[in-house]
Amino acid sequence: MHDTFLNQNLYETIVTICRENSIFKVKNLVVTVHADSHVNKDSIKGHFAEEGNPLIGDFTDIEIKKCGAERLCAIIEQIDGEK
């Protein structure tokens, strides 16, 4: 259940970062989460699809690093996209 909130928070933060930097299509995304997190590339892509947001899709390469982040936290390490 908590990963649902984490996916929502990731969604909102990625949308904000992309809006602030005029990114309209995310090509590469690197996120670090806790080793026990259920957040993965499919859950992120699925959340964007559910929201009807075209920023992230099949064209997006998502790398999830599971290690040093605190539980229920995510670190957005990199966003590369098209302006």
PDB file of N, CA, C and O in Angstrom:
ATOM      1  N   MET A   1       0.825  -1.198   0.000  1.00  0.00           N
ATOM      2  CA  MET A   1       0.000   0.000   0.000  1.00  0.00           C
ATOM      3  C   MET A   1       0.868   1.261   0.000  1.00  0.00           C
ATOM      4  O   MET A   1       0.578   2.220  -0.714  1.00  0.00           O
ATOM      5  N   HIS A   2       1.937   1.251   0.809  1.00  0.00           N
ATOM      6  CA  HIS A   2       2.785   2.432   0.882  1.00  0.00           C
ATOM      7  C   HIS A   2       3.475   2.714  -0.450  1.00  0.00           C
ATOM      8  O   HIS A   2       3.743   3.869  -0.780  1.00  0.00           O
ATOM      9  N   ASP A   3       3.766   1.653  -1.220  1.00  0.00           N
ATOM     10  CA  ASP A   3       4.383   1.873  -2.519  1.00  0.00           C
ATOM     11  C   ASP A   3       3.427   2.577  -3.475  1.00  0.00           C
ATOM     12  O   ASP A   3       3.874   3.228  -4.420  1.00  0.00           O
ATOM     13  N   THR A   4       2.129   2.459  -3.251  1.00  0.00           N
ATOM     14  CA  THR A   4       1.149   3.205  -4.046  1.00  0.00           C
ATOM     15  C   THR A   4       1.357   4.698  -3.825  1.00  0.00           C
ATOM     16  O   THR A   4       1.356   5.479  -4.777  1.00  0.00           O
ATOM     17  N   PHE A   5       1.536   5.091  -2.566  1.00  0.00           N
ATOM     18  CA  PHE A   5       1.795   6.496  -2.258  1.00  0.00           C
ATOM     19  C   PHE A   5       3.137   6.938  -2.822  1.00  0.00           C
ATOM     20  O   PHE A   5       3.274   8.066  -3.296  1.00  0.00           O
ATOM     21  N   LEU A   6       4.123   6.056  -2.772  1.00  0.00           N
ATOM     22  CA  LEU A   6       5.436   6.385  -3.314  1.00  0.00           C
ATOM     23  C   LEU A   6       5.361   6.578  -4.828  1.00  0.00           C
ATOM     24  O   LEU A   6       5.968   7.502  -5.370  1.00  0.00           O
ATOM     25  N   ASN A   7       4.611   5.700  -5.515  1.00  0.00           N
ATOM     26  CA  ASN A   7       4.410   5.875  -6.958  1.00  0.00           C
ATOM     27  C   ASN A   7       3.716   7.203  -7.256  1.00  0.00           C
ATOM     28  O   ASN A   7       4.082   7.889  -8.211  1.00  0.00           O
ATOM     29  N   GLN A   8       2.725   7.569  -6.455  1.00  0.00           N
ATOM     30  CA  GLN A   8       2.015   8.835  -6.654  1.00  0.00           C
ATOM     31  C   GLN A   8       2.954  10.014  -6.421  1.00  0.00           C
ATOM     32  O   GLN A   8       2.947  10.977  -7.187  1.00  0.00           O
ATOM     33  N   ASN A   9       3.761   9.940  -5.368  1.00  0.00           N
ATOM     34  CA  ASN A   9       4.714  11.018  -5.098  1.00  0.00           C
ATOM     35  C   ASN A   9       5.761  11.126  -6.202  1.00  0.00           C
ATOM     36  O   ASN A   9       6.128  12.229  -6.606  1.00  0.00           O
ATOM     37  N   LEU A  10       6.240   9.984  -6.688  1.00  0.00           N
ATOM     38  CA  LEU A  10       7.174  10.001  -7.826  1.00  0.00           C
ATOM     39  C   LEU A  10       6.522  10.653  -9.035  1.00  0.00           C
ATOM     40  O   LEU A  10       7.127  11.495  -9.699  1.00  0.00           O
ATOM     41  N   TYR A  11       5.290  10.262  -9.314  1.00  0.00           N
ATOM     42  CA  TYR A  11       4.556  10.827 -10.446  1.00  0.00           C
ATOM     43  C   TYR A  11       4.502  12.355 -10.339  1.00  0.00           C
ATOM     44  O   TYR A  11       4.874  13.066 -11.272  1.00  0.00           O
ATOM     45  N   GLU A  12       4.038  12.844  -9.195  1.00  0.00           N
ATOM     46  CA  GLU A  12       3.885  14.292  -9.016  1.00  0.00           C
ATOM     47  C   GLU A  12       5.217  15.022  -9.133  1.00  0.00           C
ATOM     48  O   GLU A  12       5.288  16.096  -9.729  1.00  0.00           O
ATOM     49  N   THR A  13       6.263  14.448  -8.571  1.00  0.00           N
ATOM     50  CA  THR A  13       7.577  15.089  -8.610  1.00  0.00           C
ATOM     51  C   THR A  13       8.157  15.091 -10.017  1.00  0.00           C
ATOM     52  O   THR A  13       8.713  16.098 -10.455  1.00  0.00           O
ATOM     53  N   ILE A  14       8.035  13.978 -10.727  1.00  0.00           N
ATOM     54  CA  ILE A  14       8.539  13.917 -12.104  1.00  0.00           C
ATOM     55  C   ILE A  14       7.796  14.902 -12.987  1.00  0.00           C
ATOM     56  O   ILE A  14       8.412  15.593 -13.798  1.00  0.00           O
ATOM     57  N   VAL A  15       6.480  14.976 -12.840  1.00  0.00           N
ATOM     58  CA  VAL A  15       5.692  15.931 -13.627  1.00  0.00           C
ATOM     59  C   VAL A  15       6.156  17.358 -13.338  1.00  0.00           C
ATOM     60  O   VAL A  15       6.317  18.154 -14.264  1.00  0.00           O
ATOM     61  N   THR A  16       6.370  17.686 -12.075  1.00  0.00           N
ATOM     62  CA  THR A  16       6.806  19.035 -11.698  1.00  0.00           C
ATOM     63  C   THR A  16       8.183  19.345 -12.279  1.00  0.00           C
ATOM     64  O   THR A  16       8.388  20.409 -12.862  1.00  0.00           O
ATOM     65  N   ILE A  17       9.120  18.422 -12.122  1.00  0.00           N
ATOM     66  CA  ILE A  17      10.471  18.638 -12.650  1.00  0.00           C
ATOM     67  C   ILE A  17      10.425  18.837 -14.163  1.00  0.00           C
ATOM     68  O   ILE A  17      11.086  19.726 -14.698  1.00  0.00           O
ATOM     69  N   CYS A  18       9.652  18.016 -14.841  1.00  0.00           N
ATOM     70  CA  CYS A  18       9.567  18.128 -16.303  1.00  0.00           C
ATOM     71  C   CYS A  18       8.911  19.441 -16.720  1.00  0.00           C
ATOM     72  O   CYS A  18       9.345  20.065 -17.687  1.00  0.00           O
ATOM     73  N   ARG A  19       7.874  19.866 -16.004  1.00  0.00           N
ATOM     74  CA  ARG A  19       7.218  21.135 -16.321  1.00  0.00           C
ATOM     75  C   ARG A  19       8.200  22.295 -16.131  1.00  0.00           C
ATOM     76  O   ARG A  19       8.288  23.187 -16.975  1.00  0.00           O
ATOM     77  N   GLU A  20       8.931  22.273 -15.024  1.00  0.00           N
ATOM     78  CA  GLU A  20       9.880  23.353 -14.721  1.00  0.00           C
ATOM     79  C   GLU A  20      11.040  23.416 -15.720  1.00  0.00           C
ATOM     80  O   GLU A  20      11.641  24.473 -15.914  1.00  0.00           O
ATOM     81  N   ASN A  21      11.348  22.283 -16.349  1.00  0.00           N
ATOM     82  CA  ASN A  21      12.471  22.225 -17.281  1.00  0.00           C
ATOM     83  C   ASN A  21      12.037  22.040 -18.729  1.00  0.00           C
ATOM     84  O   ASN A  21      12.852  21.709 -19.590  1.00  0.00           O
ATOM     85  N   SER A  22      10.756  22.254 -18.995  1.00  0.00           N
ATOM     86  CA  SER A  22      10.179  22.170 -20.349  1.00  0.00           C
ATOM     87  C   SER A  22      10.481  20.834 -21.028  1.00  0.00           C
ATOM     88  O   SER A  22      10.768  20.796 -22.224  1.00  0.00           O
ATOM     89  N   ILE A  23      10.417  19.740 -20.268  1.00  0.00           N
ATOM     90  CA  ILE A  23      10.606  18.400 -20.827  1.00  0.00           C
ATOM     91  C   ILE A  23       9.228  17.835 -21.148  1.00  0.00           C
ATOM     92  O   ILE A  23       8.346  17.799 -20.289  1.00  0.00           O
ATOM     93  N   PHE A  24       9.049  17.393 -22.396  1.00  0.00           N
ATOM     94  CA  PHE A  24       7.757  16.896 -22.838  1.00  0.00           C
ATOM     95  C   PHE A  24       7.735  15.387 -23.041  1.00  0.00           C
ATOM     96  O   PHE A  24       6.670  14.797 -23.224  1.00  0.00           O
ATOM     97  N   LYS A  25       8.909  14.763 -23.008  1.00  0.00           N
ATOM     98  CA  LYS A  25       9.017  13.321 -23.217  1.00  0.00           C
ATOM     99  C   LYS A  25      10.256  12.826 -22.481  1.00  0.00           C
ATOM    100  O   LYS A  25      11.374  13.218 -22.816  1.00  0.00           O
ATOM    101  N   VAL A  26      10.066  11.962 -21.475  1.00  0.00           N
ATOM    102  CA  VAL A  26      11.192  11.443 -20.700  1.00  0.00           C
ATOM    103  C   VAL A  26      11.777  10.247 -21.431  1.00  0.00           C
ATOM    104  O   VAL A  26      11.089   9.257 -21.679  1.00  0.00           O
ATOM    105  N   LYS A  27      13.056  10.349 -21.771  1.00  0.00           N
ATOM    106  CA  LYS A  27      13.740   9.265 -22.477  1.00  0.00           C
ATOM    107  C   LYS A  27      14.438   8.316 -21.506  1.00  0.00           C
ATOM    108  O   LYS A  27      14.425   7.102 -21.710  1.00  0.00           O
ATOM    109  N   ASN A  28      15.050   8.864 -20.445  1.00  0.00           N
ATOM    110  CA  ASN A  28      15.771   8.068 -19.447  1.00  0.00           C
ATOM    111  C   ASN A  28      15.417   8.564 -18.055  1.00  0.00           C
ATOM    112  O   ASN A  28      15.354   9.767 -17.803  1.00  0.00           O
ATOM    113  N   LEU A  29      15.187   7.612 -17.156  1.00  0.00           N
ATOM    114  CA  LEU A  29      14.870   7.933 -15.774  1.00  0.00           C
ATOM    115  C   LEU A  29      15.617   6.951 -14.879  1.00  0.00           C
ATOM    116  O   LEU A  29      15.561   5.740 -15.095  1.00  0.00           O
ATOM    117  N   VAL A  30      16.315   7.475 -13.872  1.00  0.00           N
ATOM    118  CA  VAL A  30      17.012   6.632 -12.902  1.00  0.00           C
ATOM    119  C   VAL A  30      16.487   7.009 -11.521  1.00  0.00           C
ATOM    120  O   VAL A  30      16.526   8.174 -11.123  1.00  0.00           O
ATOM    121  N   VAL A  31      15.991   5.997 -10.794  1.00  0.00           N
ATOM    122  CA  VAL A  31      15.408   6.203  -9.476  1.00  0.00           C
ATOM    123  C   VAL A  31      16.010   5.183  -8.509  1.00  0.00           C
ATOM    124  O   VAL A  31      16.152   4.007  -8.844  1.00  0.00           O
ATOM    125  N   THR A  32      16.358   5.640  -7.316  1.00  0.00           N
ATOM    126  CA  THR A  32      16.827   4.742  -6.259  1.00  0.00           C
ATOM    127  C   THR A  32      15.744   4.609  -5.206  1.00  0.00           C
ATOM    128  O   THR A  32      15.178   5.606  -4.757  1.00  0.00           O
ATOM    129  N   VAL A  33      15.454   3.364  -4.809  1.00  0.00           N
ATOM    130  CA  VAL A  33      14.465   3.082  -3.770  1.00  0.00           C
ATOM    131  C   VAL A  33      15.068   2.087  -2.777  1.00  0.00           C
ATOM    132  O   VAL A  33      16.135   1.526  -3.024  1.00  0.00           O
ATOM    133  N   HIS A  34      14.391   1.876  -1.675  1.00  0.00           N
ATOM    134  CA  HIS A  34      14.829   0.911  -0.668  1.00  0.00           C
ATOM    135  C   HIS A  34      14.788  -0.493  -1.270  1.00  0.00           C
ATOM    136  O   HIS A  34      13.985  -0.764  -2.163  1.00  0.00           O
ATOM    137  N   ALA A  35      15.634  -1.365  -0.795  1.00  0.00           N
ATOM    138  CA  ALA A  35      15.747  -2.730  -1.320  1.00  0.00           C
ATOM    139  C   ALA A  35      14.435  -3.512  -1.239  1.00  0.00           C
ATOM    140  O   ALA A  35      14.204  -4.408  -2.051  1.00  0.00           O
ATOM    141  N   ASP A  36      13.573  -3.188  -0.270  1.00  0.00           N
ATOM    142  CA  ASP A  36      12.303  -3.903  -0.119  1.00  0.00           C
ATOM    143  C   ASP A  36      11.147  -3.263  -0.879  1.00  0.00           C
ATOM    144  O   ASP A  36      10.027  -3.770  -0.830  1.00  0.00           O
ATOM    145  N   SER A  37      11.393  -2.175  -1.570  1.00  0.00           N
ATOM    146  CA  SER A  37      10.326  -1.467  -2.276  1.00  0.00           C
ATOM    147  C   SER A  37       9.790  -2.284  -3.446  1.00  0.00           C
ATOM    148  O   SER A  37      10.526  -3.015  -4.108  1.00  0.00           O
ATOM    149  N   HIS A  38       8.488  -2.139  -3.683  1.00  0.00           N
ATOM    150  CA  HIS A  38       7.855  -2.789  -4.829  1.00  0.00           C
ATOM    151  C   HIS A  38       7.767  -1.854  -6.037  1.00  0.00           C
ATOM    152  O   HIS A  38       7.212  -2.224  -7.071  1.00  0.00           O
ATOM    153  N   VAL A  39       8.312  -0.647  -5.905  1.00  0.00           N
ATOM    154  CA  VAL A  39       8.334   0.277  -7.042  1.00  0.00           C
ATOM    155  C   VAL A  39       9.278  -0.297  -8.088  1.00  0.00           C
ATOM    156  O   VAL A  39      10.406  -0.684  -7.784  1.00  0.00           O
ATOM    157  N   ASN A  40       8.792  -0.345  -9.335  1.00  0.00           N
ATOM    158  CA  ASN A  40       9.607  -0.842 -10.441  1.00  0.00           C
ATOM    159  C   ASN A  40       9.229  -0.096 -11.710  1.00  0.00           C
ATOM    160  O   ASN A  40       8.341   0.756 -11.695  1.00  0.00           O
ATOM    161  N   LYS A  41       9.906  -0.417 -12.808  1.00  0.00           N
ATOM    162  CA  LYS A  41       9.642   0.345 -14.036  1.00  0.00           C
ATOM    163  C   LYS A  41       8.214   0.150 -14.524  1.00  0.00           C
ATOM    164  O   LYS A  41       7.615   1.080 -15.063  1.00  0.00           O
ATOM    165  N   ASP A  42       7.664  -1.037 -14.345  1.00  0.00           N
ATOM    166  CA  ASP A  42       6.282  -1.264 -14.774  1.00  0.00           C
ATOM    167  C   ASP A  42       5.281  -0.476 -13.934  1.00  0.00           C
ATOM    168  O   ASP A  42       4.287   0.025 -14.457  1.00  0.00           O
ATOM    169  N   SER A  43       5.545  -0.367 -12.628  1.00  0.00           N
ATOM    170  CA  SER A  43       4.615   0.388 -11.781  1.00  0.00           C
ATOM    171  C   SER A  43       4.669   1.883 -12.107  1.00  0.00           C
ATOM    172  O   SER A  43       3.649   2.570 -12.054  1.00  0.00           O
ATOM    173  N   ILE A  44       5.848   2.378 -12.440  1.00  0.00           N
ATOM    174  CA  ILE A  44       5.968   3.797 -12.808  1.00  0.00           C
ATOM    175  C   ILE A  44       5.279   4.046 -14.150  1.00  0.00           C
ATOM    176  O   ILE A  44       4.481   4.975 -14.274  1.00  0.00           O
ATOM    177  N   LYS A  45       5.581   3.225 -15.146  1.00  0.00           N
ATOM    178  CA  LYS A  45       4.930   3.383 -16.456  1.00  0.00           C
ATOM    179  C   LYS A  45       3.423   3.231 -16.331  1.00  0.00           C
ATOM    180  O   LYS A  45       2.663   3.975 -16.953  1.00  0.00           O
ATOM    181  N   GLY A  46       2.991   2.264 -15.525  1.00  0.00           N
ATOM    182  CA  GLY A  46       1.556   2.043 -15.332  1.00  0.00           C
ATOM    183  C   GLY A  46       0.870   3.228 -14.687  1.00  0.00           C
ATOM    184  O   GLY A  46      -0.254   3.570 -15.054  1.00  0.00           O
ATOM    185  N   HIS A  47       1.528   3.857 -13.732  1.00  0.00           N
ATOM    186  CA  HIS A  47       0.935   5.013 -13.064  1.00  0.00           C
ATOM    187  C   HIS A  47       0.769   6.178 -14.045  1.00  0.00           C
ATOM    188  O   HIS A  47      -0.257   6.859 -14.032  1.00  0.00           O
ATOM    189  N   PHE A  48       1.759   6.403 -14.880  1.00  0.00           N
ATOM    190  CA  PHE A  48       1.639   7.466 -15.885  1.00  0.00           C
ATOM    191  C   PHE A  48       0.526   7.149 -16.879  1.00  0.00           C
ATOM    192  O   PHE A  48      -0.210   8.043 -17.297  1.00  0.00           O
ATOM    193  N   ALA A  49       0.402   5.878 -17.256  1.00  0.00           N
ATOM    194  CA  ALA A  49      -0.665   5.470 -18.178  1.00  0.00           C
ATOM    195  C   ALA A  49      -2.039   5.672 -17.534  1.00  0.00           C
ATOM    196  O   ALA A  49      -2.962   6.164 -18.182  1.00  0.00           O
ATOM    197  N   GLU A  50      -2.173   5.295 -16.262  1.00  0.00           N
ATOM    198  CA  GLU A  50      -3.443   5.480 -15.547  1.00  0.00           C
ATOM    199  C   GLU A  50      -3.834   6.947 -15.463  1.00  0.00           C
ATOM    200  O   GLU A  50      -5.015   7.287 -15.540  1.00  0.00           O
ATOM    201  N   GLU A  51      -2.852   7.803 -15.308  1.00  0.00           N
ATOM    202  CA  GLU A  51      -3.100   9.245 -15.224  1.00  0.00           C
ATOM    203  C   GLU A  51      -3.305   9.879 -16.603  1.00  0.00           C
ATOM    204  O   GLU A  51      -3.672  11.049 -16.706  1.00  0.00           O
ATOM    205  N   GLY A  52      -3.065   9.096 -17.661  1.00  0.00           N
ATOM    206  CA  GLY A  52      -3.198   9.631 -19.017  1.00  0.00           C
ATOM    207  C   GLY A  52      -2.119  10.633 -19.367  1.00  0.00           C
ATOM    208  O   GLY A  52      -2.330  11.522 -20.192  1.00  0.00           O
ATOM    209  N   ASN A  53      -0.963  10.489 -18.739  1.00  0.00           N
ATOM    210  CA  ASN A  53       0.137  11.425 -18.952  1.00  0.00           C
ATOM    211  C   ASN A  53       1.165  10.808 -19.901  1.00  0.00           C
ATOM    212  O   ASN A  53       1.729   9.756 -19.599  1.00  0.00           O
ATOM    213  N   PRO A  54       1.414  11.449 -21.044  1.00  0.00           N
ATOM    214  CA  PRO A  54       2.325  10.894 -22.052  1.00  0.00           C
ATOM    215  C   PRO A  54       3.812  11.157 -21.812  1.00  0.00           C
ATOM    216  O   PRO A  54       4.631  10.847 -22.677  1.00  0.00           O
ATOM    217  N   LEU A  55       4.181  11.721 -20.660  1.00  0.00           N
ATOM    218  CA  LEU A  55       5.600  11.996 -20.374  1.00  0.00           C
ATOM    219  C   LEU A  55       6.442  10.728 -20.386  1.00  0.00           C
ATOM    220  O   LEU A  55       7.565  10.729 -20.890  1.00  0.00           O
ATOM    221  N   ILE A  56       5.902   9.647 -19.834  1.00  0.00           N
ATOM    222  CA  ILE A  56       6.611   8.378 -19.737  1.00  0.00           C
ATOM    223  C   ILE A  56       5.794   7.309 -20.440  1.00  0.00           C
ATOM    224  O   ILE A  56       4.580   7.215 -20.264  1.00  0.00           O
ATOM    225  N   GLY A  57       6.490   6.496 -21.249  1.00  0.00           N
ATOM    226  CA  GLY A  57       5.808   5.432 -21.978  1.00  0.00           C
ATOM    227  C   GLY A  57       6.797   4.360 -22.393  1.00  0.00           C
ATOM    228  O   GLY A  57       7.860   4.220 -21.787  1.00  0.00           O
ATOM    229  N   ASP A  58       6.451   3.600 -23.426  1.00  0.00           N
ATOM    230  CA  ASP A  58       7.326   2.528 -23.903  1.00  0.00           C
ATOM    231  C   ASP A  58       8.665   3.061 -24.413  1.00  0.00           C
ATOM    232  O   ASP A  58       9.637   2.310 -24.498  1.00  0.00           O
ATOM    233  N   PHE A  59       8.721   4.325 -24.747  1.00  0.00           N
ATOM    234  CA  PHE A  59       9.945   4.963 -25.242  1.00  0.00           C
ATOM    235  C   PHE A  59      10.897   5.342 -24.106  1.00  0.00           C
ATOM    236  O   PHE A  59      12.013   5.790 -24.367  1.00  0.00           O
ATOM    237  N   THR A  60      10.477   5.170 -22.855  1.00  0.00           N
ATOM    238  CA  THR A  60      11.263   5.578 -21.697  1.00  0.00           C
ATOM    239  C   THR A  60      12.060   4.404 -21.145  1.00  0.00           C
ATOM    240  O   THR A  60      11.512   3.335 -20.875  1.00  0.00           O
ATOM    241  N   ASP A  61      13.359   4.617 -20.981  1.00  0.00           N
ATOM    242  CA  ASP A  61      14.225   3.629 -20.339  1.00  0.00           C
ATOM    243  C   ASP A  61      14.286   3.990 -18.860  1.00  0.00           C
ATOM    244  O   ASP A  61      14.772   5.060 -18.491  1.00  0.00           O
ATOM    245  N   ILE A  62      13.787   3.084 -18.015  1.00  0.00           N
ATOM    246  CA  ILE A  62      13.743   3.337 -16.576  1.00  0.00           C
ATOM    247  C   ILE A  62      14.674   2.357 -15.875  1.00  0.00           C
ATOM    248  O   ILE A  62      14.581   1.144 -16.066  1.00  0.00           O
ATOM    249  N   GLU A  63      15.577   2.904 -15.055  1.00  0.00           N
ATOM    250  CA  GLU A  63      16.461   2.083 -14.239  1.00  0.00           C
ATOM    251  C   GLU A  63      16.091   2.299 -12.773  1.00  0.00           C
ATOM    252  O   GLU A  63      16.080   3.430 -12.286  1.00  0.00           O
ATOM    253  N   ILE A  64      15.793   1.218 -12.086  1.00  0.00           N
ATOM    254  CA  ILE A  64      15.478   1.277 -10.664  1.00  0.00           C
ATOM    255  C   ILE A  64      16.648   0.673  -9.904  1.00  0.00           C
ATOM    256  O   ILE A  64      16.989  -0.495 -10.090  1.00  0.00           O
ATOM    257  N   LYS A  65      17.254   1.475  -9.052  1.00  0.00           N
ATOM    258  CA  LYS A  65      18.344   0.992  -8.198  1.00  0.00           C
ATOM    259  C   LYS A  65      17.749   0.728  -6.822  1.00  0.00           C
ATOM    260  O   LYS A  65      17.162   1.618  -6.206  1.00  0.00           O
ATOM    261  N   LYS A  66      17.906  -0.491  -6.352  1.00  0.00           N
ATOM    262  CA  LYS A  66      17.376  -0.844  -5.035  1.00  0.00           C
ATOM    263  C   LYS A  66      18.532  -0.965  -4.063  1.00  0.00           C
ATOM    264  O   LYS A  66      19.292  -1.933  -4.091  1.00  0.00           O
ATOM    265  N   CYS A  67      18.652   0.033  -3.207  1.00  0.00           N
ATOM    266  CA  CYS A  67      19.753   0.002  -2.241  1.00  0.00           C
ATOM    267  C   CYS A  67      19.539   1.013  -1.143  1.00  0.00           C
ATOM    268  O   CYS A  67      18.693   0.817  -0.271  1.00  0.00           O
ATOM    269  N   GLY A  68      20.293   2.089  -1.176  1.00  0.00           N
ATOM    270  CA  GLY A  68      20.479   2.971  -0.044  1.00  0.00           C
ATOM    271  C   GLY A  68      19.377   3.924   0.350  1.00  0.00           C
ATOM    272  O   GLY A  68      19.536   4.621   1.352  1.00  0.00           O
ATOM    273  N   ALA A  69      18.301   4.003  -0.345  1.00  0.00           N
ATOM    274  CA  ALA A  69      17.260   4.954   0.037  1.00  0.00           C
ATOM    275  C   ALA A  69      16.549   4.477   1.303  1.00  0.00           C
ATOM    276  O   ALA A  69      16.484   3.280   1.583  1.00  0.00           O
ATOM    277  N   GLU A  70      16.024   5.426   2.052  1.00  0.00           N
ATOM    278  CA  GLU A  70      15.230   5.073   3.227  1.00  0.00           C
ATOM    279  C   GLU A  70      13.931   4.410   2.775  1.00  0.00           C
ATOM    280  O   GLU A  70      13.488   4.591   1.641  1.00  0.00           O
ATOM    281  N   ARG A  71      13.329   3.639   3.681  1.00  0.00           N
ATOM    282  CA  ARG A  71      12.035   3.025   3.374  1.00  0.00           C
ATOM    283  C   ARG A  71      11.036   4.123   3.025  1.00  0.00           C
ATOM    284  O   ARG A  71      11.031   5.196   3.628  1.00  0.00           O
ATOM    285  N   LEU A  72      10.198   3.832   2.046  1.00  0.00           N
ATOM    286  CA  LEU A  72       9.127   4.725   1.613  1.00  0.00           C
ATOM    287  C   LEU A  72       9.635   6.036   1.024  1.00  0.00           C
ATOM    288  O   LEU A  72       8.895   7.017   0.944  1.00  0.00           O
ATOM    289  N   CYS A  73      10.901   6.046   0.613  1.00  0.00           N
ATOM    290  CA  CYS A  73      11.484   7.214  -0.044  1.00  0.00           C
ATOM    291  C   CYS A  73      12.063   6.789  -1.384  1.00  0.00           C
ATOM    292  O   CYS A  73      12.435   5.632  -1.584  1.00  0.00           O
ATOM    293  N   ALA A  74      12.129   7.734  -2.279  1.00  0.00           N
ATOM    294  CA  ALA A  74      12.747   7.495  -3.575  1.00  0.00           C
ATOM    295  C   ALA A  74      13.639   8.683  -3.894  1.00  0.00           C
ATOM    296  O   ALA A  74      13.338   9.821  -3.534  1.00  0.00           O
ATOM    297  N   ILE A  75      14.730   8.401  -4.571  1.00  0.00           N
ATOM    298  CA  ILE A  75      15.652   9.445  -5.002  1.00  0.00           C
ATOM    299  C   ILE A  75      15.663   9.442  -6.530  1.00  0.00           C
ATOM    300  O   ILE A  75      16.048   8.454  -7.154  1.00  0.00           O
ATOM    301  N   ILE A  76      15.240  10.547  -7.119  1.00  0.00           N
ATOM    302  CA  ILE A  76      15.296  10.684  -8.563  1.00  0.00           C
ATOM    303  C   ILE A  76      16.714  11.121  -8.893  1.00  0.00           C
ATOM    304  O   ILE A  76      17.106  12.256  -8.621  1.00  0.00           O
ATOM    305  N   GLU A  77      17.468  10.222  -9.473  1.00  0.00           N
ATOM    306  CA  GLU A  77      18.878  10.476  -9.741  1.00  0.00           C
ATOM    307  C   GLU A  77      19.097  11.182 -11.086  1.00  0.00           C
ATOM    308  O   GLU A  77      20.007  11.997 -11.236  1.00  0.00           O
ATOM    309  N   GLN A  78      18.241  10.849 -12.055  1.00  0.00           N
ATOM    310  CA  GLN A  78      18.455  11.392 -13.403  1.00  0.00           C
ATOM    311  C   GLN A  78      17.149  11.379 -14.173  1.00  0.00           C
ATOM    312  O   GLN A  78      16.381  10.419 -14.120  1.00  0.00           O
ATOM    313  N   ILE A  79      16.917  12.467 -14.888  1.00  0.00           N
ATOM    314  CA  ILE A  79      15.827  12.554 -15.860  1.00  0.00           C
ATOM    315  C   ILE A  79      16.414  13.165 -17.112  1.00  0.00           C
ATOM    316  O   ILE A  79      16.906  14.293 -17.084  1.00  0.00           O
ATOM    317  N   ASP A  80      16.369  12.433 -18.208  1.00  0.00           N
ATOM    318  CA  ASP A  80      16.775  12.951 -19.514  1.00  0.00           C
ATOM    319  C   ASP A  80      15.536  12.929 -20.397  1.00  0.00           C
ATOM    320  O   ASP A  80      14.783  11.955 -20.410  1.00  0.00           O
ATOM    321  N   GLY A  81      15.334  14.017 -21.134  1.00  0.00           N
ATOM    322  CA  GLY A  81      14.148  14.053 -21.978  1.00  0.00           C
ATOM    323  C   GLY A  81      14.288  15.000 -23.130  1.00  0.00           C
ATOM    324  O   GLY A  81      15.321  15.634 -23.341  1.00  0.00           O
ATOM    325  N   GLU A  82      13.201  15.071 -23.872  1.00  0.00           N
ATOM    326  CA  GLU A  82      13.136  15.960 -25.035  1.00  0.00           C
ATOM    327  C   GLU A  82      12.355  17.203 -24.677  1.00  0.00           C
ATOM    328  O   GLU A  82      11.330  17.150 -23.998  1.00  0.00           O
ATOM    329  N   LYS A  83      12.868  18.325 -25.154  1.00  0.00           N
ATOM    330  CA  LYS A  83      12.177  19.602 -24.933  1.00  0.00           C
ATOM    331  C   LYS A  83      11.331  19.945 -26.116  1.00  0.00           C
ATOM    332  O   LYS A  83      10.671  20.984 -26.122  1.00  0.00           O
TER     333      LYS A  83
END
